[in-house]
Amino acid sequence: MWLAITRTLIEMWALTWAAGALLGLLTVSTAFNLDGRHPVIFQGPVTEPGVARGASYFGYAVGLTKADDGAWVLVGAPRATSTLGIHDVPKTGALFKCGTLSQPGCREVVLDTAAAARRQGQPPFLYQDNDTRRQGQPPFLYQDRKDGAWIGGALDTDPSPQGKISTI
């Protein structure tokens, strides 16, 4: 008699635990509001003539954010060649700002202000080390190399209206 009651309690406990686990899994699996019937598809712009769209890895990293002008989808393309002033540097990577249904299309986000300055005719930005311990030697000059930088390979966003965006 004691064994039958214990076995029944164990079975009831196991069924309750399994039902709770299933309910918890169902709650977690329905957390994303994805609509498979009406998808919004973003296509990355062609940044290099003669190179397929997929070669830029457009969509490698994706983030959602809000701004004063609405909600945006930020899309990383780590093998794209930037179209914002550094055409001579291949495969820098790029970050694109894609509008939702009310503002369709994607455009590149300016991340490199030094390249934007070069586009306006200013010389490239150089870091200069004027260390006095190196007397008799020319100053050390450092210029950024951005080819193969994989900009847009990782992306993190703060979805608040004044949130920050971080990309690598």
N, C-alpha and C positions, 0 to 999 in steps of 0.2 A: 504494500500500500504506500509506504513512504517513498519507495523508488519510483512508483508511477506518478506521484505528485511532483517529485523533484524533476522527473523527465518532462512533464507537462510545463512546469515553470521555465525550464531551460528552453524548450521549444518556443514558448510565448516570448521569452526574452530575445531569442534569436530572430524571430519574425518581426518583433518591434524594432530591433536594431537594424535589420535589413530594410524595413520600410522607411525608417528615418534616414538611412544612408541614401536610399533611392530618391527620397524627397529632396534631400540636400544636394544630390548630384543634379537633379532636375532643375533646382533653383539656380545653381551655378551655370548650367548649360544654357539657360534661357536669358542670361544677363546681357547678351549682346543683341542689339536691335538691328539685325541684318535682314534686308529684304532681298530674297533670291529671285523674286518674280519681277521686280522693277529695279534692276541694278543701275547705278550711275558709274559709267566707265570713263576714266580719265586716260588720255593718251598723251605721252610726253612729246614735246616738240622735237623735230629733227634738228639737232644742233650741229651736225656735220654733214655736208653734202655727200651722198654716196654711201652713208653708213645707216644700217637698219635701226629703227626705233629701239628695238630690244637690246641693242648693244650698249645703250647708256645705263641699263639696269634701272630704268625708271620704275619707281614703286618699291625699291629695295627697303626703304624706311618710310613710314607713313605716320603722320600725327594730325590731330584735330585741334584747332584753336579758334578763338573768337577775337574779333577786333571791332572797332567802332563801325566799320562798314559791313559787318556780317560775319558769318561763320566761314572758315576756310579749312581746306585739307592741304597740309604741307606734305610734299612728296619729294623724297631724296632720289637722286640719280647719280650714284657715285662714279660712273664711268663716262658721264657726259662731258663735252667740252663746253665751257661757259660761253655764252654769247654776250656777256657784259664787259667787253673791253680787254679781254685777255685771249684773243683768238689765236695768238702764236703759241699758247701753252696747251698741249693736248691732254685730254682726259683729266681735267682738274676735279670734276664732279660739280654738281649743281643742286640747288634746292629750288623747288617750284611751289608756287602758291596757286592752288586750284580752287575756283569758286564752286559753290554748291549750285543747286538748280536755278536760283535767281541770278547768279553771276557765273555762267559757264566759261570754261576755258582755263588754261594754265599759263602763268608767266613766271619767268625766273626772278628770284629774290636776290637783291644786291647784298652780297656778303663781304666782298672785297672792296673796300673804299679806296685802297691804293690803286687798284686796277681802274676804278671809275675815274680817279684823278689822272691816270695816264691817258685815258680816253679823251680827257679834256685838254691834253697837251702838256701836262706837268711831267717832270722826270720821274722815273721809278723810285719808290721809297727804299732807301738803304739805311741799314743800321750801322752806325759808325762807332768804333771803339777808339777813343783817344787816350788810351792808357799811357801815362807818362813813364812807366817802367820799361817801355819798349822804345827807348830813345834811339834814334838813328834808323828806325824801321818805318815803313809806311803804315798808316793806320789800318787796322783790320776792318774790312767792309763785309757786310753780310746782306745778301739779298734772298728773299724768300724764293724757294722752288716749289711750284704748285703743281707740276705735272705729276699725274698719278696720285693726287692727294686724297682721293676718295671722299671728297666733301659730299655730305648727304648720305653717307654710309650708315650713320647712326643719328637718331633724331629723338629729342625729348621736348615736349611742350607743356606749358602750364595753360590750361584752357580758360583761365579767368580773363576778363576783358583787357587787363593790363599785364597779362602773363608774359613770361620770357620764353624764348626759344633757344635751344641748344642743339647744334649739329656738329658732327665731326666728319 
